[in-house]
Amino acid sequence: MVLSILQGAKILATGSAVPDLCIKNEELSQIVNTSNEWIVNRTGIQERRILNNKEESIITLASIASIKALKNASMSPSDIDLIILATSSPNDLFGSAAQVQAKIGANKAVAFDLTAACSGFVLSIITAAQFIQNGSYHNILVVGADVLSKWTDWSDRSTCILFGDGAGAVIIQSCPKEDNGILGFQLNTNGKEAHQLSIPYKYKKDDINNKKHDILNIHQGQFKYLHMNGKEVYKFAVSQVPISILKCLKSLNILPENIQWLLLHQANERILHAVANRLSINFSKIISNLNKYGNTSAASIPLALDEALKDKKIKKDDIIVVSGFGAGLTWGTVVIQWKC
């Protein structure tokens, strides 16, 4: 979709944070039937960071990433108008964005959570851009953070090898139309396939002589561990993500060969390469840090973007195609031109 805008929006700065605990493949091979070679060959992941400090939470990681982004932008927390926290593993089911707002001292900011799993950061960037480009806000902090280790069954080889914890943040700021850096987007949802990747809520068997059931007819349960049909998610990603990217680029009259960087949700190295192959994009244009962090869900894109900027890979006016995909099933693309 090509944006009709009153003013431009651009990413001003980034920041990221990961937990201290690093779990390598060799350590996982001691608790499930796997090996370093098996994991690397199938996923590209060598290690992941896990939040294990009882005194820390997703709020800790999100706040550290946010403060780093603010510092890199030479901004005060009081300059932020809006905070969007993309997460599927909040510290509180009612939402965690308000806690981040309080933690960093952004007392003037409105704050809310956006839940779209591994697509959450892309959806949040697009949402923030709409608020800025229609003139509602000027400085927006977008955070992607997840701690899916809390929802992972560490005896399940198919999922425990994949996920890690982390947070990444960006500050999006208003600018003149001619400096606009959020060029366009394309989004999709297929709720019929939601069961392929989920953290389902299941009802418990009712206790005998349970008064709340016998008198009020109330049934309760709890959320289960993360479930993923890996084969189906792989097929979904490699078939639908290239289509989304091509639609978005076509709407902007940009050819795939004219982009500088491809930044995909860091799910699996095979997916990254398969998408690049279908777009005829050289692997050298892929931004990836999957080997160090695994799949950090909504954090994966901003975490990789922050590291690419630290490594001085991205130059002014580079075109970056960013695409997220995951639970919902949801997927989408946003095309960014780097303006800083």
Salt bridges, closest charged atoms under 4 A:
GLU47 OE1 - LYS24 NZ 2.65
ASP206 OD2 - HIS213 NE2 3.58
ASP206 OD2 - HIS219 ND1 2.90
ASP214 OD1 - HIS213 ND1 3.37
GLU232 OE2 - LYS235 NZ 3.04
ASP306 OD2 - LYS310 NZ 3.29
GLU307 OE1 - LYS292 NZ 3.06
ASP317 OD1 - LYS316 NZ 3.88
ASP317 OD1 - LYS339 NZ 3.64
